Amino acid sequence: MADRLCAAGGLTPGADDATIARQIALLAAAGVRVVRLDFRWAHLEPTEGAFDFSRHDPIVAAARAAGIEVLAILAYGVPWATSAD
């Protein structure tokens, strides 16, 4: 990855399409080829076994279309998996 400029932010999951397009355009104009994006577990799987990628799909699709790879990081706990029952 030495030949790639990476960014650790700059994208907003759940943002409207215009905001996502602007963020992707700015990253691409800066020469970013890889962007790290936190995928919050609580948004991806709000209840055990029920997955929802709708907050992240538009960002990943727009990044891919612009030639930017997304380094997805599954982040933070979710109450149903971390409670001390």
Order of alpha helices (4+ residues) and beta strands (2+ residues): beta-alpha-beta-alpha-alpha-beta-alpha
